[in-house]
């Protein structure tokens, strides 16, 4: 009788398991995940940010905050139909926005920026013109620009358009962003805009 050939199949006809390498990979991955968790837990929080008021020569830290301590901004209520009346925005300091009289002068760069903002404000008029094609008139926006170009305030100085929402929208266009710095300090300027339907 001839010897029986050796079979590579197990007793039930299933090939023997080669799962050893998979088990080793799984253990290696678990070890890496565990190491990452331990590393994250042992990290120190970022140092707090200290804000100093630079307006005073002997300024001391006034506020200490960490990135995760910053609260959400307060909710701004809707101003309603009278919302275009001189609303102040921007940074306040004795040298910029709260001066009784601003004596700065316009520069060419500032004139260009004001004209560009007035052209952008035509979107407010165009949107209203879609519902009232006879709408026309002048709006003047009073803008105070701080010494560093910050918009201190912008409001409706005069409104000859029968739709007050247009004037408020135009004032909002001037409140956004900043302008080039005026020459010689803060500047009060009236920007007249004439709205007429396009032919």
C-alpha positions in Angstrom: 0.0 0.0 0.0 1.3 3.4 -1.1 1.6 6.2 1.5 -1.1 8.8 1.4 -0.1 12.1 -0.1 0.0 15.0 2.4 -2.8 17.5 1.8 -2.5 21.3 2.3 -6.1 21.4 3.3 -7.1 21.2 7.0 -9.2 18.4 8.5 -12.4 19.9 7.1 -11.0 20.6 3.7 -10.4 24.4 4.5 -7.0 25.8 3.8 -5.0 26.6 7.0 -5.4 30.2 8.3 -2.8 32.8 7.5 -4.3 35.5 9.7 -1.1 36.1 11.7 -0.1 39.0 9.5 -3.5 40.6 9.7 -3.5 40.4 13.5 -0.1 42.0 13.6 -1.3 44.9 11.4 -4.4 45.4 13.6 -2.3 45.5 16.8 0.1 48.0 15.1 -2.8 50.3 14.1 -4.3 50.1 17.6 -1.0 51.0 19.1 -0.7 54.0 16.8 -4.2 55.2 17.6 -3.4 54.8 21.4 -0.2 56.8 21.0 -2.0 59.6 19.1 -4.6 59.8 21.9 -1.9 59.9 24.6 0.0 62.6 22.7 -3.1 64.8 22.3 -4.0 64.5 25.9 -0.5 65.5 27.1 -0.3 68.6 24.9 -0.4 72.0 26.7 -3.1 74.5 25.7 -1.9 77.4 23.6 -0.7 80.4 25.6 -3.4 83.1 26.2 -3.4 86.2 24.0 -2.8 89.4 25.9 -4.4 92.6 24.5 -2.7 95.8 25.5 -4.1 99.3 25.0 -1.4 101.0 23.0 -2.9 104.5 23.6 -1.2 105.0 27.0 2.6 104.9 27.4 2.4 102.8 30.6 -0.3 100.5 29.4 -0.8 97.3 31.3 -2.5 94.2 30.0 -6.2 94.8 30.1 -7.7 91.6 28.7 -6.4 88.1 28.6 -8.3 85.6 26.3 -7.7 82.3 24.8 -9.0 81.3 21.4 -11.6 79.1 22.9 -12.8 81.8 25.3 -14.0 84.2 22.7 -17.8 84.6 22.9 -20.0 85.0 19.9 -20.8 88.6 18.9 -24.0 90.1 20.3 -27.1 89.9 18.1 -27.8 93.2 16.4 -31.5 94.1 16.4 -33.1 95.3 13.2 -33.0 99.2 13.1 -36.3 99.5 11.3 -37.2 102.3 8.9 -35.3 104.9 10.9 -32.1 102.8 10.9 -30.3 105.1 8.5 -29.8 107.8 11.1 -26.1 108.1 11.8 -25.1 104.7 13.0 -21.6 104.5 14.4 -19.3 101.6 13.6 -15.6 101.0 13.8 -12.9 101.5 16.4 -13.1 104.3 18.8 -10.2 106.2 20.2 -9.5 109.9 21.1 -7.6 110.5 17.9 -10.1 109.1 15.4 -13.8 108.8 15.7 -15.0 110.8 18.6 -13.3 114.1 17.7 -15.7 117.1 17.8 -14.5 118.3 14.4 -12.6 116.5 11.8 -10.0 118.5 9.9 -8.6 115.9 7.6 -8.5 116.4 3.8 -9.5 114.2 0.9 -6.8 112.5 -1.2 -7.0 111.3 -4.7 -7.0 107.7 -3.5 -9.8 108.5 -1.0 -11.9 110.2 -3.7 -11.6 107.2 -6.0 -12.7 104.9 -3.1 -15.7 107.0 -2.3 -16.7 107.1 -6.0 -16.4 103.3 -6.2 -18.5 102.8 -3.1 -21.2 105.2 -4.6 -21.2 103.1 -7.8 -21.6 99.9 -5.7 -24.6 101.5 -3.9 -26.5 101.7 -7.2 -27.3 98.0 -6.5 -29.7 99.2 -3.8 -31.5 101.5 -6.3 -31.5 98.9 -9.1 -33.2 96.4 -6.7 -35.9 98.9 -5.8 -36.3 100.0 -9.4 -37.5 96.5 -10.3 -40.6 97.0 -8.2 -41.1 100.8 -8.9 -39.7 101.8 -12.4 -40.5 105.5 -11.7 -38.3 105.7 -8.7 -35.7 108.5 -8.9 -34.1 111.1 -6.6 -31.0 112.2 -4.7 -29.5 110.7 -1.6 -26.6 112.2 0.4 -24.7 110.0 2.8 -22.7 111.6 5.7 -19.6 109.6 6.3 -17.0 110.1 9.0 -13.7 108.5 8.2 -11.1 108.0 11.0 -7.5 109.0 10.6 -6.6 105.4 9.8 -9.4 104.9 7.2 -11.8 103.3 9.5 -15.5 104.1 8.9 -16.6 105.8 12.2 -20.1 106.4 11.0 -22.3 106.6 7.9 -25.8 107.8 7.8 -28.4 109.4 5.5 -27.9 113.1 5.5 -30.7 113.8 3.0 -33.1 111.6 1.1 -35.3 112.7 -1.9 -36.3 109.2 -2.9 -39.7 108.1 -1.9 -38.4 104.7 -0.8 -36.4 105.1 2.5 -35.1 101.5 2.3 -33.0 102.6 -0.7 -31.3 105.3 1.4 -30.7 103.0 4.3 -29.2 100.3 2.0 -26.9 103.0 0.4 -25.7 104.1 3.9 -25.0 100.4 4.7 -22.8 100.2 1.7 -20.6 103.0 3.1 -20.4 101.4 6.6 -18.7 98.3 5.2 -15.0 98.0 5.1 -12.5 100.8 5.3 -11.2 103.7 3.1 -7.7 105.0 2.4 -6.6 107.3 5.2 -7.4 110.9 4.9 -4.6 113.5 4.9 -4.2 115.2 8.3 -6.6 113.2 10.5 -10.2 112.2 10.5 -12.6 113.5 7.8 -16.3 114.3 7.6 -17.6 114.1 4.1 -21.1 114.1 2.4 -21.4 111.9 -0.7 -24.3 113.0 -2.9 -25.7 110.3 -5.3 -28.3 111.0 -7.9 -30.5 108.0 -8.9 -32.3 108.1 -12.2 -33.6 105.1 -14.3 -31.3 104.0 -17.1 -32.5 104.7 -20.6 
